[in-house]
Amino acid sequence: MIVKTLGRVEYLPTLEAMRAFTAARTADTPDELWLCEHPPTFTQGIAGRPEHLLLPGDIPVVPTERGGQVTYHGPGQVTAYPLVDLRRLGIFVKEYVFRLETALIQTLDSYGVTGLRVAGAPGIYVRPADPGGHAALAGPADPNDPFKGLAKIAALGIKVSRHCTYHGLALNVAMDLEPFLRINPCGYQGLATTSLDKIGVFTDWPTAASRLAERLSAQLST
């Protein structure tokens, strides 16, 4: 897998570049992983419902073809776009999503943080009150508050075209979280979000990006 660190780049040109790469690739095109950081941007999934966009204000909203609802990209977040041929890798979408989440969990673990999956809600969550605790989630979840005691630290939204992936995932490292209050993150009203610095883990963007890239490359290599 070829890893490319793009730095801080505008969202829409990056999306257009992903589309162009995916449309032009052949069975012999090497997979790539793009790492970047975007200026403040809300992105809406293909089935995104407008009621989840509360008060965007001066932050642009970009409609996309990825799955999921609305999310936020901004400075202090590592956004990773794996451009992967699933057929060549020999896996289907469900396994691909599992591997993306595994890479995020492994990256968090390298910082002493326990990442958690929530059934039916893609992405990775942490317990802000006990980020390093290893207790498993007890179920079933409270139907009135399925994310009780949790906050989302990484979001995931993908698109697959001709067995090839684009869009990807985002890990919150050291962010201003206020824009998340302007939306229902990923379509969940009242869902708390957090970032590594808010749970006492202080690292820089290049280090977090490198750790995530290493885990993603391992998960997505043949």
C-alpha positions in Angstrom: 0.0 0.0 0.0 1.3 3.4 -1.0 0.9 5.9 1.9 0.6 9.6 0.9 0.5 12.4 3.5 -1.3 15.3 2.0 -1.3 17.7 5.0 -4.1 20.2 5.3 -6.1 20.2 2.2 -9.6 21.5 1.2 -12.3 18.8 1.3 -14.0 19.1 -2.1 -10.8 18.9 -4.2 -9.7 15.9 -2.2 -13.1 14.2 -2.7 -12.8 14.9 -6.5 -9.3 13.4 -6.5 -10.5 10.3 -4.8 -13.3 9.9 -7.3 -10.9 10.4 -10.2 -8.4 7.9 -8.8 -11.1 5.3 -8.3 -12.6 5.8 -11.7 -9.3 5.5 -13.4 -7.8 2.6 -11.5 -7.4 -0.9 -13.0 -6.9 -4.3 -11.6 -3.1 -3.6 -11.4 -3.3 -0.2 -9.7 -1.6 -0.3 -6.3 -3.8 0.5 -3.3 -3.1 3.9 -1.7 -3.8 5.4 1.7 -4.2 9.2 1.8 -3.7 11.0 5.2 -4.9 14.5 5.5 -6.5 17.2 7.7 -9.3 19.4 6.5 -10.4 23.0 7.3 -13.8 23.1 9.0 -16.3 21.2 6.9 -19.5 19.3 7.4 -20.1 16.4 5.1 -23.4 14.7 4.5 -23.9 11.1 3.6 -25.9 9.9 0.6 -28.9 9.2 2.8 -28.3 12.1 5.1 -31.3 13.7 6.6 -31.4 17.5 6.8 -32.9 17.6 10.3 -29.5 16.3 11.6 -27.8 19.5 10.4 -28.8 21.9 13.2 -26.9 25.2 12.9 -24.1 24.9 10.4 -23.4 28.7 10.5 -20.3 29.7 8.6 -19.1 26.1 8.1 -19.7 24.7 4.6 -21.8 21.6 4.1 -20.7 19.2 1.3 -23.0 16.5 0.1 -21.2 13.2 -0.7 -22.0 9.7 -1.9 -20.5 8.0 1.2 -22.7 6.1 3.6 -23.9 7.5 6.9 -25.3 10.8 8.1 -23.6 14.2 8.8 -20.2 14.5 10.3 -17.6 17.2 10.9 -14.0 17.5 9.7 -11.6 20.0 11.1 -8.1 20.9 12.2 -6.7 18.5 14.8 -8.3 15.5 13.2 -6.5 12.7 11.2 -8.6 11.8 8.2 -7.6 8.7 6.4 -8.8 7.6 2.9 -8.0 4.0 2.1 -8.3 3.5 -1.7 -8.4 -0.3 -1.7 -9.4 -3.0 -4.2 -11.6 -5.3 -2.1 -11.7 -8.0 -4.7 -7.9 -8.2 -4.8 -7.8 -8.2 -1.0 -10.3 -11.0 -1.0 -12.8 -9.5 1.5 -16.3 -8.0 1.4 -17.6 -4.7 2.8 -18.5 -6.0 6.3 -15.0 -7.4 6.8 -13.5 -4.1 5.4 -15.4 -2.0 8.0 -14.3 -4.4 10.7 -10.7 -4.0 9.7 -10.9 -0.2 9.7 -12.4 -0.2 13.2 -9.7 -2.7 14.3 -7.0 -0.3 13.0 -8.6 2.5 15.0 -8.8 0.4 18.2 -5.2 -0.6 17.8 -4.1 3.0 17.3 -6.0 4.1 20.4 -4.5 1.1 22.3 -1.0 2.4 21.5 -1.9 5.5 23.5 -3.3 3.5 26.4 -6.9 4.2 25.4 -9.6 1.5 25.0 -11.6 1.9 21.9 -15.1 0.3 21.8 -17.5 -0.8 19.1 -21.2 -0.2 19.4 -23.5 -2.5 17.5 -25.3 -0.8 14.7 -23.4 2.4 15.1 -20.1 2.3 13.0 -17.1 4.1 14.4 -15.2 3.9 17.6 -16.2 5.1 21.1 -14.5 5.6 24.4 -15.5 6.0 28.0 -14.4 9.6 28.9 -14.6 8.8 32.6 -12.3 5.8 32.2 -10.6 5.9 28.8 -8.1 3.2 29.7 -10.5 0.8 31.3 -10.9 -2.6 29.8 -14.4 -3.6 31.0 -16.5 -4.8 28.1 -19.7 -3.0 27.2 -22.6 -4.4 29.2 -25.8 -5.0 27.1 -28.4 -4.5 26.1 -28.0 -0.7 25.8 -30.5 1.6 27.4 -33.0 2.3 24.6 -33.4 5.8 25.9 -29.7 6.5 26.0 -27.8 3.9 23.9 -24.5 5.8 24.2 -24.7 6.4 28.0 -21.2 6.9 29.4 -19.6 6.9 25.9 -18.3 9.5 23.5 -17.4 9.0 19.8 -13.7 9.5 19.0 -13.6 8.2 15.5 -16.1 8.3 12.6 -16.4 6.0 9.6 -18.1 6.5 6.2 -17.2 4.6 3.1 -18.2 4.2 -0.6 -17.5 1.2 -2.7 -17.5 1.5 -6.5 -16.6 -1.5 -8.7 -15.2 -3.3 -5.6 -12.9 -0.3 -4.9 -13.2 1.8 -1.8 -12.9 5.5 -1.2 -13.9 8.0 1.6 -12.8 6.5 4.9 -12.4 7.4 8.6 -11.5 10.2 10.9 -9.8 10.1 14.3 -10.1 13.1 16.6 -6.7 14.0 18.0 -6.7 17.6 19.3 -9.9 19.4 18.2 -12.2 22.2 18.9 -15.3 20.1 19.4 -17.8 23.0 19.3 -18.9 22.3 15.6 -20.1 18.8 16.6 -22.8 20.6 18.7 -24.2 22.1 15.5 -25.2 18.7 14.2 -26.5 15.3 15.4 -23.2 13.5 14.9 -23.7 10.6 12.5 -27.5 11.0 12.9 -27.6 10.5 16.7 -29.2 13.3 18.7 -27.1 14.2 21.7 -24.2 11.9 20.9 -21.2 13.1 22.7 -17.9 13.4 20.8 -14.4 13.7 22.2 -10.8 13.8 21.1 -7.5 12.4 22.5 -6.5 15.6 24.1 -9.9 15.9 25.9 -9.3 12.5 27.6 -5.7 13.4 28.7 -3.7 12.0 25.7 -1.5 14.6 24.1 0.2 13.8 20.8 0.8 15.7 17.6 -0.9 15.2 14.3 2.1 13.5 12.5 2.5 11.0 15.2 -1.1 10.0 15.4 -1.3 9.9 11.6 1.8 7.7 11.4 0.4 5.2 14.0 -3.0 5.0 12.2 -1.3 4.5 8.8 0.8 1.7 10.2 -2.2 -0.1 11.6 -4.4 0.5 8.5 -1.6 -0.7 6.2 -1.3 -3.9 8.2 -5.0 -4.5 8.2 -5.4 -3.9 4.5 -2.4 -5.6 3.0 -2.7 -8.9 1.1 
